[in-house]
Amino acid sequence: MKTRNIYSLMVVLLAALSVMTSCSKDEDIIFDHERQQFETRADRILLEFIAPFGTSVDEEIYIMGAFNGDSASMGKEEWKLMKAPGSDIKWGIYLDPATFVNGKTLADGFRFYSATQGTEFTVKGEMANHTDNPGLGTFTNVWGERWESYYWSGDGPEIEHDGYVVYVLDETGWANLYLYMWGDVNDLNGGWPGMAPTGKQKIGGTEYTYFDMGAANEKLNENLIFNNGEGTQLADFAYTIDHDVYLRVTTSGVEEMSEPVTVEHDGYALFVLNESSQTDLALYAWGDAEAFGGWPGMLPTGTQTINGLEYTYFDLGETNTGLNLHLIPNNNNNGVQWEGDDLFFTIDHDIYVRIFDGGYEVISKDYQGGDSTPSETHYIFIEDKTGWDAITLYAWGDKEFFGGWPGVAPTGTSTVDGLTYTYWEFTSAGESEHLIFNNNGGGEQAPDFDVVLNKDYYLIVTADGVTLK
């Protein structure tokens, strides 16, 4: 999201406050974020990176430059920075000039790379290029200005690969992922547990862990064994090294995926992860303009898979960039819509929303799935005065909560304060529903009774109506 440089503004304000309250004009001002966080080592260069605003404390950050092969260093542990234990905005790395390649030094240019937010950029939108060249036994602060994601939320920088590539959507949850190979050549690219990932790359909005196979290994027939280096391994996956391959790797096994498609969007886009029962979506907007026409608005532009999840997306249009709009996804004028104060946006970034029956949430592009909507168990207790031989409960509204007509039979009966109730037990996230008690589809039903399924209900049900107790 493109915001003002709040981080820099805060630093300026802190500087001013410090001058006014604690320092004389002859004193040097050292702010907390500038203080050294790691011990200086005589045999290493210590760089401490002051990360850009919006960097999370669990970010994986790497250094890259001519001295370590540029993009070839991405994702490699030896170039990964350490989070400073005493600061939430500082990361550090010790560098040994003896490991630098091709006679290069830090003066040849370097920058930092976030596994989730891309390469470091300047505030002018150019790739960062630091040229500090400190010597052994020194400590140097390096300021970060922007991550690539500030300017663009699509794929990462172009990467030159060594031969064909095995791209992995890693869903194992393992701390480490290794790839061992046997076949035409055993121990190809290393003995057990095999090779560590070459790096990470974002393609079509999805981040992959990748393994370069090496140009010299083309056409070899190999069996791939993914493992965690600690005794857990998956079944062999046969692969001829004559094409790039995309794999989903879980603790259950390896599944080949189709090659991702890079989508060109018209301006920014609203990505909707549809977990509702509605299949026909539209998008209406109001605010600075009724940007997509009258209600119910425009139909989806298409679908796109991001981080393994399929989104329905609406291109918001280059001409609408900068407008302030209330976005209302809906089921194409069929009675269901998702709206709220937090769906008011300045259209200067891509927007991600998860919708479900009964609600929605704004999510990030790195959302990995899982229902974050709290669900609670409740009960509907009824005094059954219908006289029917059987009774079932049907509901419609945010969804057919108890399934298709005629619904579900009671969970059981329960005695409360001497009265015997028929009851239904259910788990709900607060859906709004119309309840219809009926005689199991036999032609009789009570009138609709409207509820929000966020509490227990005690009802009296007759063939003519439903009332609260």
N, C-alpha and C positions, 0 to 999 in steps of 0.2 A: 504494500500500500504506500503510495507516495504521500508523505507527510512533511511538515516543516522539519528542519534540522533541529529538533527539540534537544537532542543530546548536546550539540554544540552550544545552543542557547543556554542550557543549564550550566555548562562549563563556564561560559562568560559571566553569568550571574553569580556563580560560586566564587569566581575570581574577584568580582567587584565586592562581594560581601566579605571575603577574606581580607581584602585591602582595608575596608572600612573598620573592621572589628578587631583584627589581631596582628596586623603587620605594619611596621614602619616603612617609609619609602626606601630605606636602604636594605631591607630584608628581601631575600629571594622567597617567592611563594611556591610551595610544592603541594599540589593537591593530592588527595588520597589515591586517585586513579593513576597518578604518575609515580607513586612510590614503588620501589623495587619489591617484587614479590618472591623472587627466587634467589638463592645464593649464587654469587659470582664464582665461576670456576676458572682456574688459571689455564686449563687446557681446552677451553671451549669459548665460543662467542655466545653470549646470552642476549636473545631478543625477547622483549615482552610486548605483545601485541595488544593494544587498546582497541577492543572490537567495536564495530559500528553499532549505532542504536538499533535495537530490535534483535540483538543476538541473544539466544536463550542460553541458560547455564549448561545445558547438556549438548551444545553444538559441537560437532566434530570439525576441527579447523586444521588445515594443512598449509605448509609453505611451499611455494613453487617458483621456479626461476631458471635461468640458464644454467645456474650452478648445480642443479639437481635434475636436469632433463625436462623442465617445464611440466607439460601435462602428464608425462610419464610418472611423475611423483604423486599424482592425485590418488588419494586413498591408501597410500603406503604408510605403514605404521612408523617407519623411521623418520618420516617428515610430518608426523602428527604433533600438534601443539598440546601442552598440558594445561588444564584449567588451573588457574591460581587459586589455592585454597582460601586466600584472604581477600579475594575480590571477585565480584560477579561480572566484571567487564574486562578482565585481563586473562590472557593466555600466554604461555612462555615456551621457548624451545632453545635447547643447547645445540649449537652447530660446530662440527669439526671440519675445518677447511681441508683436511687431508682426504675427506670423502667427496669433495667437490669434483665435478667432471670437466674434462676438456680444458683444464686450466682456467675455468671461469671463477669469478668471485661475486660477492653480493653486489658489487658496483655495476655488474652487467645487468642488474634489474631483478627484482623479485616482488611477489605479491602473495596474498593469502587466499585460501579457497575454503568455503564452507560446504560440507557434504549436502546440506539441505537448501542453502541460499545462493550457491554459485560462487563465482569469482569476485574478488574485491575490485570495486570501481571507485573512481573519484566522483566528487559532487558535480562535475561537468559531464558525467556519463561516459567517461573514458576508462579503459582498463588501467588499474593502478600499476605503478612502476616505481617502487622504492629503490634508491641507489645508495643508501647508507652502507658503509663498508668498514664496520668496526673490527678491531683486532682481537686476538685471543685475550681472555681474562677481563673482558669489558661487559658492561650492561648498557643496552640501548632500548629506549621506548620507541615503538613504531605505531603511529596513529592510523586507524582504519576509518574510511569515510562512508562508504556504501557497500552493500552486497548487490550482486547482480540482480537478485529478486526485486530490488527496489524499482528497477527500470523495466523489468521484463519477467514474466512468470512462465515462460515456455521452456524450451530445451536449454541445456547448458552449452558451453563453448564447444566448438568442433574439436574432436580428438583424433590424432593420427594413431592408428592401431598397427600392431605388429602381426600381420597375417589375419586370418579369420578370428572371429570373436564368439565366445560363449557368454551371452547376456543372461543374468539371473535375477529374477524377482524373488528376493530372499525373504521368505515368510517363515523361516525356521525358529527365529527367536534366539538362535545360538549366539554366544559371545563372539565366536570366530567361525568362519566358513572356509574350508579348504577343498581343493579339487585334486584328486589323485587319478592317474590315467594308466591303463595297461591295454595291450593289444599288439598291433604291429611293432610298437616299441613300448617296453615296460618302463615304468618310472619316468615317462615323458614329462618334462618340466619339473622333475624332482621326485625323490623317494617319499614314502609315506610320512606324513599325511598328504603330501602333495604341495601344490603351489597355493600361496595366498592370492586373494584377488589382485588383479592389476590396478583396478581403480573403480570409480563410480561414474556413471554417466546418465544424464536425463534425456530421454527420447520420448517424444509425443506426450510430454508432461509427466512421464513415469520415470522414477529413478531406478536404475539397474546397477547391480554389482556385476563387473565384467572381468573375464579372464582372456587375455590375448593368447592365442594358440601358437604364434610364431610362424613367420612366413616359411621357414625351412621345414615345417611339419605338414605342409599342405598335402592332402590326399591320403594321409594315414588313417587307418581304421582303429579307433580307440574306444575303450569303455570308460566312462566317466563315473567316478565314485565321489560324491559330495560327503563331507564328514566335518565334525567339529574339532578334530584334533585331540579329542579326549575320550575316544572309544565309541562314539556314536557315528554310524555311517548309514547311507541310504543304498538301495539296490542299484546295480550298474545301469547306466544309460548309454546305449550304443550310439556312436557319432562318427561319421566320416568327415574329416576336416577339409571340406570343400565348399562350405557356406557358413554364414553367420547363423547362430541358432539362439532362440529365445526360450528360456525355461522358467517355469514356476517351481520353486523348490520349497517344500514344506517338510515337517518332521515325518510325514507319511510317505513321501516319495517325490519323484520328478515328473513334471508334466510339460510337454512341449506346447508353446504358445505361438500364435500367429505373429508375424512381424508387425510392430506398432506403426500406426499411420500418423504422420505429423499433420495437424489440422491448421489451416490458415483462417484466422478469424477476422471479421469486420469490426475493428475496434476492440473494446473489452467485451467480456462475455459473462453471463450468469450461468454457472454450472449447478445443476440440480441433481442431487443424489436422491432418486425417487424410491423410497421404501414404504410408500403408501399403497393402498389398494386401487388408486386411481391410475388409469393408463393413458388418458387423453389430457395432455397438459397445454396450458397457454400462459402467457405472461402479459399482465397489464401494468402500466406505470403512470403515475401522476406526480406533479410537482412543478418544476420549471416548464414542463411540457407534457402533454399526453403523448409520450414519445412513440408508442407502438399502436396508436389508433384507439378507437373506442373499445369499451368492454366487449369481450374478455381479453382483448389485446392480440398479440401475435402468437403464432404456433412455433414449436421448437425449430431451431436451425438444424440440429442433428444430434448425434450421440458421440461420445468420446470416452475412451478408457483411460483413467488416470490412476496411477498407483494400484492397478488391478481392479478398480471399481468403475462401473459404467455410469456415466453422467449423461443426462439430457441437458443440452446447452442451448442458450439463446444468445446470439450475437447482438450486442447492444448498439452497434453502429458507430463508426468513426465520427459521424456528424453529431452524435450525442455525447461525446467525450466532454467532461467538465460540467454536465448538467447535474442538478440535485433532484433525485427521483425517489419516490416511494415505489418499490417493486412488489407486485402482488401475484405470485404464482397461483394458478387456479386450475380447476378441472374442465376448462373450456366451456364455462357457463352452465355447468351441470350441478351447481349448488355447493361446491366445496372450494374454499380459498384459504390461502395462508397469508396472513398479514400481521404486522406489528411495528412498533416504533423502531426496532433495530433493523428493519428492512428498508431504512432510509439511507441512501448512499449518494456520495459524489462519485460520478462515473469516471474514475481515474485509475481503476484497477479491476482485475478479474474478481468475481464474487462467487463464493461457494456456499451452497445451502443444502442441508439434508431435510427432506420432508417425510412425514409419516402420518398415519391416521391419528388425528388429534393434535398435531403440532408441527414444529419445525425447529431447526437450530442453524445458526450461521457457523460454518466450519472453515478450516484452513485447507489449502490445496494439498497438505500433507496428511490429511485425515486418513486413518487406516481402517475405519469401520468399527463396528461395535455400537450397541444401542446405549447412548448416554442419557436417554430419557428415563427417569425413575418410574418404575412400575410397582404398584402396590396391590396386595390381595384384599379384596372386599367381598361382601355378601349381599344378596338380595333375598330378604325373608318375606314370605307372603302368607297371609291367612287366605287359604283357598276356599272361596265361597261360590265357585262357579258351578259346581255340580257336574262338571265334566268327568268322563271316565279317565282321561289323561290330560296332562297339561305340559306344554313346552313353551320356551321363551325365545322369541326372535327379536333382533335389534337391527335397526338401520340408522345411518347418520354419517359419522366420520368413516365408518366401515360397517360391514355386516358382522357385528361383533361376535355373535354366537353362531356364525356360519349361515348357510342358505336356509330358505324356508323349509320346514316350519321352526327351525331353531334347534335348541337342545333341551333334553329332559332335565329335571331337577337333579342337583348333586345328592340330595337326601332330605331328611326331615330332622328337626331339632326342637326340643322343648325349652321354652324360655318363659319364666314366671307362670308356669302352669299351662301355657298355650303351646300347641304343636304347630310349628311353621314348616312349610316347604321352602327350601332355600337353594340358591345357585351360588356357587363360589367362583370368583373370577379374578384375574389379574389385569389391571388396567393402568394406562398412563394418562387418564383423565379425558377419555373420548366423550364427545357429546352424542347421545343416542336417543332414538325413539323406541321404547319397549312395546312389543306386541305379545301379550299372553294369548295363547290359542289352544285348541283341543287337538294338538298334534296333527294339524293340517286337515282336520275333519270337517272344516267348513264354518266353525265358530271361532270368534276372536273378540277380545276386549279392545276398546279404542286405544290408540297410541297414548303412551305415557312418557313424557320427556324427562330425561335425567342427564346428569354429568357423572360419569362413572369414576368418581374420586372419593367415594365414601360408602358406608353400609346404608341400605335402605330397608325399612319395614313398611310393607304395603298391605292393603286389603284389596283383593282382586275378586270381582264378580263378573258375570258374563256381560254386564252393562258398563263397567268402568273400573278404574283403578284410583285409589286414594291413598294418601300418606297416613300412617298411623300416628 
